[in-house]
Every structure is written in structure tokens, then in C-alpha cells.
């Protein structure tokens, strides 16, 4: 999930679960990224990383590759740690799918807040990486902090390589969290540096991240129920990324089954909680929320009138379209 937020008030249970209204993970790809899959599967326990030297955008050389283990998706839930540990899972029966279990929401935010800002957030530049002060100011607009910008994430390896390539060309000093992320991605083999350019090993690789149990901004808590909801949402983004038939059905639904007014209202509600209102993001988020997220955490609200939406009706029609495509 990327953030729980909404044009309405999210049910109290959902708001309390995260303390503030957080959004789930947004789902986009950079133009040209294919819908497909490759990869292997492992679990890794990473060691603490030292702070970066000023101006150093290279990864820390240490990566515990020996700790990597392969697991199928069915074993993922049982393999998630009960405590605040960084775990990396590569899923054997879903080629190209990689899962990061961050120690907690705050460490996840430290790694990904500027990645999210560059690739997904409304009113943030796409051509350069902003300062952490700008990230903090942006987060305050949505009554959270940089750690609470995302409850979960999903990015293609191409997007992640793009972030670090932009940072390198910008001569940006990475934060401690970003340097740790780069160490993990490079050590895991998802991205590599070639002729001074960061590149994805495969355009078919896809990383999702979820936080470990612990506190959330505003006094909330990430518990097993919330973590499971985040994971389900992010796996919805994986399906959209990897399943071409499913993704085509979702896009067909958006452009042909919904009215202009319904598309506009769904876009407005997602934009109001900070999502980039581009069709690329909104279509992916709509399917992930409506088909892969527990009802208590869905940010959409019924709105009356000719230009409103009936959320249950939209979900039923999307389910029907996807079901037809799968026959």
C-alpha cells in the first residue's frame, strides 16, 4: 500500500491502524518497461550500514549474499519476521518478483521517500531529485512526515535504476537510507552500474516493499493485519505489471466501461491524497485498491449526483471485465 488517504474519512479502524491516512504503493512503470517476468527467489538478512561519506553515491560493498534463500509465494506470509528486521525475498514461482520487508515504516521511508517523490507524487518534479527538506514540506501538506509518505511500495527495477542514475548525474549525496537501498539492490543483482550508468538487470524485475511491525506516524501501529493488507495491495500492482491480459482488461475498463465523469471522480479522489493524477498511475491504483485491498483500507468514497461514483458498482464492473478477459 502506499498511503491510506481519501476524499472522505477512512473508517476509524483503518485510520487508527496507521495513525494517519497513509497511501498504499503507487504503481507505475517508466515508459517502455515491459509487462513480463523473470528472476529467481531468495531471502536475505542485511547487516547495518555505516553512514555515507559526503558526495559518495556508491553502494556500501558489504552484502550478505550467503543469507539468500529461495521461497515460493505461498511461503511468504509464514516467512515474514515478527520483529523489526530487513528481509529480502525473491519468489521462485513468480519470476521477476522481489519482496523487501523493511524493519519498520520509518526505515522504509528513509530508503524510499525520494524515490516515491521522483516517480509518483503529485506536484513533485520528474526530472530531478528534491532535497529532504522539500520532502518534509510535501509530507506536511498531507498531515504526515517523510516516513509516512508510503505504507508500501512497488517499483520496477528500471525505475529504481533510473532514480540512482538521476542522483549520480545530479551529483547528489545519498542519504543513509538511500545508500543502504542501493547496496541491497546492487548486491541482490536487481541493478548494476555499466559505463557510468545505473541499469536494471532485467526490465521484467519488480520490487515491492512492506514495513515490519511497529509504530506509525500519529500514534498508529503496523500490526499483522495492516501488514497483510499492504502486502495484498502491492501484490495487486505486481499482477498489473506482470500479467499483460489482466493489465489490458484494466485499461479497457478504464477507457471504455467507465464514463468520463467516473474517471474524473476516481482521479480526483486519488489526486486529493497525493497521487500523481496521470492515467498511468490512476489506472494501476484503481485496480489495486478495488480488487486487491481489504475494504477498510480503500480510499474511494461514494459521491452523489450525475458526476459522482458508486464504488461498489465500479468494483463489480471491473471484476466482470477482468473475469471476461481471463476466460
N, C-alpha and C positions, 0 to 999 in steps of 0.2 A: 504494500500500500504506500501511497506517497503521502497523502495528507488526509486527515478527516476534516472536511470543511464543507460548507454548504450555503446556499442562498437561504436556507431555512435553518432552524435549530436542529442539530443532530440529536437523536434520542439521548436522554440523560446518561444511560448506561454506556453509550459509545463515547460521549464526551468525557465522562469520568475515566473511561479506560485509558485514554491518552492524555487526560488533564486538560488539554486544549484541543481545538479542532485541527487535526493533522490531515494532510492529504496523503493518499497512497501513491505508490510509484507511478510516474507518468511513463508512457511507453513510446517513444519514437525511435526511429532509425534515421541515420543520416541518409540523404538521397543516394540511391544506388546500392544500398545494403540489401542483400537477397533474403527472401523467406526460405530458409533451408536449415540444415542441421549437420554438425559434425562434432567430434570431440571424444574425450574419454571421461572417466569418472574417478574422483578421489575425495579424500577428506584430509585437511591439513591443519595442524595446530601451529599457529605462528608465534614467534617469540617477540617480546617487546623491542621496539626500535628506538635508537637514540635520536635526539633532535638533529635536524639537518644543519649543515654548515651554511652560512649566508651565501646566496647565489647558487647553491647546489641543487640542481633539478634531476640528479641521477638517483636511481634506487639504492637503498642500502644493500650491500652484497649478500647479506645473510637471508637464506630462505630454507626452511626445513623440508626439503623435498622428500626426505625419507619418511616423513609422517603422513604422506599422501596415501589414501586408501580409496578403492573403488566401491561405490554402492549404487543399487537401483533406486528409482524414485520411491518405491513402496517402503523402503527402509529409512527414508529421510526423516520423517516425524520422530521415529524412535531414536535416531542418531543425533538429534538436536540436543546440545548440552543444557543441563538445568541451571548452570551458573554462567557467569559473565566471561566467556571465553571466545576468542576468534576461531571459527571453524570454517573450513572451505570444503565444499562438496562438489564433485564432478559426477554427473549422473550417468551411469553406464547405459541405461536403456532409453535415454533421451539424448542422443548425440548432439553436442553443442551446448547443453545446459549446464551451467555452473551456478552454485548457490553459496553465498557468503553469509555466515551467521556472525554478525558483529557482536562484540562483547556487550554493548548496550546502545541505546539510542544516541547518546552523546558522542561516543566514539564513531558510530556510523556517520553522524553529522559532520564530525571533524574530517572524515575521509571524503565525503561526497557533496557537501553543501555547495561548493563552487562548480562541481561537475553538473549538478542539478541546475544551478543558475545559468550556466553557459548553454545547456542543451534544452531546457524545458520551461523555465519560469517566465511568466508573463512580465513584461516591462524590464527585462534584463537583456543586455546585448548578446548577440550571437557571434560577433567577430573578435571578441577579446574577453579575457577573464578579469572580473572586477576584484576589488580589494575585499578583505574580510570585513572592513567597516561598512562597505556597501551592502554586503550580505546581511549584516546585522540590521542595518536600516531597513532593508527589504523585508526581513522577517518581522520587524516590529509593525509593519503595515498590516500583517495578518495575525497580530497578537501572539506571536511565538518568538522563538530565538533560533539561531542557526542550526542548533541540534534538532529542533522540531520542524525544520523545513520538510523533512521526509520521514515517514514511518517505515518505508521500504523503498527499494529502488529497482529499476531494471534498465540495463543498457547493453547494447551490442558491443562486442569487442572493438568494432570500428569506431563507435562513438567514444569509447574510453581512450583509445589511441589518439583520437582527434583532440581530446582535452589536453593530454600531455604534450602533444605536438604544438598546440597553440601556446601552452605555457612555455615551452622551450623557445619558440620563436619570439615570444614576448619577453624573454629573459626574466621570467617570473621565478621568485624564490618560493618553492613549495612549502606549505605548512607541514608540521609533523605528521598530521593525519594523511595528507596527500602523498607525502613521501612513503609512508607505510603502505598506502594503497598501491603506489607504483611498484614497490618492492614485491608485493603479493602478486600483482598482475604479471609482472615480468618473470618472476620466479615460477609462477604457475604455467607460464607459456601462452597466456592469452594475448599479450602484446610483446613486441620486440622493437629495438631501435635498429634501423637499417639506413646507412648513408646519412645519418643525422636526422632521420625522420622516424617518429614512432608509428608503427603499423600494427594492425591486427594480424594474428597468426592465420585466422580464417574469418571471413565476413559472416560466417554462419554461427560463430560462437556468441553466447548470450549470457550475461551475468545478472542474477537477481540477488538482492540483499535483504536480510531481515535483522531486526535488533534482538539481542538477548534480553532476558527478563531484567526488570529494574525500573527505576523511576523515569517519568516522562515530564516534560515541561508543564508547569501549572499544578504540580502535585499529583498527577496521574501515575499510572503504573502499566508497564508492559508485562502482562502475565501470559500464561499458556494459551488462553482463549484469544487474546488480542494477537499474539504472535501467529497463531494458526490462521486467523483472518487475513493478516498481512501476507502470509505465505500463499494462501489461496488466490488472493488478488494478483500477486506478482506472477504466479504460475499461469494466470489468465493472459498476462502480457506475453509470456513465453509461447503460449499456443498461437496467439495472433502473429507473433514473429516467425514461428517455425512451420505453421500449417497454412499453406497457400490457399487451400479450398475454404477453410474457415475464415481466413482474413478477407478473401474475396466476398464471401457471404456477408460479412460485417459491413464492408464498404458498399455493397449493393443495397443492403438495408438502409444505410445512412442516406444514400443519394436517391434511391427510388421508392422506398417504403415510407420513410418519414416525410412529413410536409416541411415546407420551408420554415413555418412557424415553430414546429417541433425542433428542427435542427437549431434554429436560432436560440430557443429557450434552453436546450441542453448545453449549448455552447456558453450561453450567458452564465448559467449556474456554475459551470466548471471554471470559467474565467474569473468569477467572483471570489473563488477560493485560491486563485493564484496560478491556475494552469494557463499555459500558452493557448490562445483560442484557435490555433491553426487546426485545420481538419485532420492533419496527420496525428496530432496529439489527441484531439477530442474523440475521434472515432475509436481509437485504441482504448482510451479511458472509459468510454461509454460501455464497450463490451466487457471490459474487465470488472467494472462495478456491477453491471446488471446481471452478468452471467457467472461471475466467479467470486463475489464478495458477499458475506452474510448481510442480511437486510439491515441489521442495526448499524452497519458502518457505511451504508450507501449515502452519498451526499445529495442525491437528487430529491426534489420535493415536488409534489403535485402543485400545479398552478392553474387557477380557473381561467375561463374565458377562451375566446377564439384563438388566442396566441399562446395558450398555456400548454401544459403536458399532463398526461395521466401516466405516471411512472409504471404502474402495473401493466397497462396496455402496451407501452413501449417495450417492456421486457418480454411480454408474451409474443409480440410480433417479431422481436429479434430472435427469440428461441425458435419460432416457427421457420424463419428464414434460414437459420443455421442448420436446423434439422433437415430441411429440404436439401440443402447443399451436401449433407452427409450421406444421403441415400445412394 
